[in-house]
Amino acid sequence: MRPWGLAALTLLVTAAAACQTVPVTGRSQLMLLSEPAEIQMGLDAYREVLRKSKVSTDPALNERVTRVGRRIAEATGRTDYKWEFKVIEDKQANAFCLPGGKVAVYTGILPITRDDAGLAAVLGHEVAHAIARHGGERVSQALAVQGGLAAVQVGMARSDPRTVQQVSSLLGAGASVGLMLPWSRSQESEADHLGLIFMAKAGYHPSAARDLWVRMGEASHGQQPPEFLSTHPSSETRIRQIEGWIPEALKYYKPE
């Protein structure tokens, strides 16, 4: 067997042994990173973001985000997470949840959420990324790509160095555009799906998620990259998918 064939086979065997299943959706995902390591990475990143940001001290804002956030957190069943919710004073329409349940909501997104149900849609989506371990999956994808490039370089060790560099560069670009971005869109869609379930379990009507993304699309004034080169589904795709998942989410809906 050629050297690069052996290296590639080793990588495939390792990847097959490191697959796990995403809750609810049942999707199989590559996971080369342990959950404790992923959670520690999330904590480190969270501390760094908070250190560089202006964290809000507004009691009303913090109470609202924490109250809604804790309902979403409870719906996930991850009582082992050390959940934390912060509001960051920033005009960005943004929010995130890092591995381990470290959540931040930017003030710029709050007007778009309009009410608690809209906020629950945002938090449900972001929390879903952590529950589905999308961060660890992205790291694992990067490790797998690096391993694949290393296998090519080993196999071409006797080739012209310029040829090796050109092939590696082309494969790297192909991995970014052809593999990483579609998977990232898949993760975004999966987070929408899981987020609907979580917000419904928390007592928020899942149709609020559809309404939120309609407003998000309006707030962006139609300015977004083509879906092919975007890490997020287009607004139209996202809304259509959410409408398709709402009947499933309603099975979990228990208004308070």
Long-range contacts (C-beta under 8 A, 24 or more apart in sequence): 2-155, 3-154, 3-155, 3-157, 4-151, 4-152, 4-154, 4-155, 4-156, 5-155, 7-147, 7-150, 7-151, 7-154, 7-155, 8-148, 8-151, 11-144, 11-147, 11-148, 11-151, 14-147, 15-144, 18-140, 20-133, 22-132, 22-133, 22-190, 22-194, 23-131, 23-132, 23-194, 24-193, 24-194, 24-197, 25-132, 25-190, 25-193, 25-194, 27-186, 27-190, 29-132, 29-133, 29-137, 29-140, 30-137, 30-140, 30-141, 30-144, 31-133, 31-136, 31-137, 31-140, 32-139, 32-140, 32-143, 32-144, 33-136, 33-139, 33-140, 33-143, 35-99, 35-133, 35-136, 38-99, 38-100, 38-133, 38-135, 38-136, 38-139, 39-99, 39-100, 41-99, 41-135, 41-139, 42-98, 42-99, 42-100, 42-102, 42-130, 42-135, 43-98, 43-100, 43-102, 45-98, 45-102, 46-84, 46-98, 46-102, 46-104, 49-88, 49-104, 50-86, 50-88, 50-104, 53-88, 53-89, 53-90, 53-104, 54-88, 54-89, 54-90, 55-86, 55-87, 55-88, 55-89, 56-86, 56-87, 56-88, 56-89, 56-107, 58-87, 61-87, 61-107, 61-110, 62-86, 62-87, 64-116, 64-119, 65-103, 65-105, 65-119, 65-123, 67-116, 68-116, 68-119, 68-120, 68-123, 68-202, 69-103, 69-105, 69-123, 69-127, 71-120, 71-202, 71-203, 71-204, 72-120, 72-123, 72-124, 72-127, 72-198, 72-199, 72-202, 73-101, 73-127, 74-202, 75-197, 75-198, 75-199, 75-201, 75-202, 76-127, 76-131, 76-198, 78-131, 81-130, 93-216, 93-219, 95-122, 95-123, 95-126, 96-126, 96-129, 97-123, 97-126, 97-127, 97-129, 97-130, 98-130, 98-135, 99-130, 99-133, 99-135, 99-136, 100-130, 101-127, 101-130, 103-127, 112-212, 112-215, 112-216, 112-219, 113-212, 114-215, 115-208, 116-204, 117-199, 117-204, 117-205, 117-208, 118-208, 118-211, 118-212, 118-215, 120-199, 120-202, 120-204, 120-208, 121-195, 121-199, 121-204, 121-208, 121-209, 121-212, 121-213, 122-212, 123-199, 124-194, 124-195, 124-196, 124-197, 124-198, 124-199, 124-202, 124-204, 124-209, 125-191, 125-192, 125-195, 125-209, 126-191, 126-195, 127-195, 127-198, 128-190, 128-191, 128-192, 128-193, 128-194, 128-195, 128-198, 129-187, 129-191, 131-194, 131-198, 132-187, 132-190, 132-191, 132-194, 134-187, 134-190, 134-191, 137-183, 137-187, 138-180, 138-183, 138-184, 138-187, 141-179, 141-180, 141-183, 142-180, 145-172, 145-175, 145-179, 145-180, 148-175, 149-175, 177-229, 181-229, 181-230, 181-231, 184-231, 184-232, 185-227, 185-230, 185-231, 185-232, 185-233, 188-231, 188-232, 188-233, 188-238, 189-233, 189-238, 189-241, 192-233, 192-238, 192-241, 192-242, 192-245, 193-241, 193-245, 196-242, 196-245, 196-246, 196-248, 196-249, 197-248, 197-249, 197-252, 199-249, 200-249, 200-250, 200-251, 200-252, 200-253, 200-254, 201-252, 201-253, 201-254, 203-253, 203-254, 203-255, 203-256, 205-253, 205-255, 206-242, 206-245, 206-246, 206-249, 206-250, 206-253, 207-246, 209-242, 209-246, 210-239, 210-242, 210-243, 210-246, 213-238, 213-239, 213-242, 214-239
